[in-house]
Amino acid sequence: MRNQWILLTLTALALLAGCNTVQGIGKDIEKGGAAIQRATH
């Protein structure tokens, strides 16, 4: 449940950041995935 909350929060932050390009969104998602991996280890 905690991981889902982290993922939801990171997704919301990525959307609120206002990425203007697909590449920018991809980088945000990649950083979010890295943060989730750090949180689970």
N, C-alpha and C positions, 0 to 999 in steps of 0.2 A: 504494500500500500504506500509506503514511504517513497519508493522508487517512482511510482506513478505520479505522486504529488510533485516530486522534483522534476520529472519530465514535463508535466503540465505547466509548472512555473517557468521552466526554461523556454518552452514553446511560446508562452504568453510574452515573455521578455523579448524573444526574437521578433515576434510580430509587432510589439510596441516600439522596437528600435527603429522601425521604418526602413528596412532594407529596400533599396531601390533596384537591385539587380538579383538575378537568380544566383549568381556567384556569391554575392553577399549573404544571401539566405543560407546557401550551402555551408559557408564558413561558420555561420552562427550555429547551425545544426551540428556541425562537426565539434565545435567547442562545447555545445550542450551535451553531446554524447561522451566526450572526454570527462566532463564534470560528473556525469552519472557514473561512469566507470570508477572514478576516484572515490565517489561516495559509497560505492558498494564494496570496496576493498578495504 
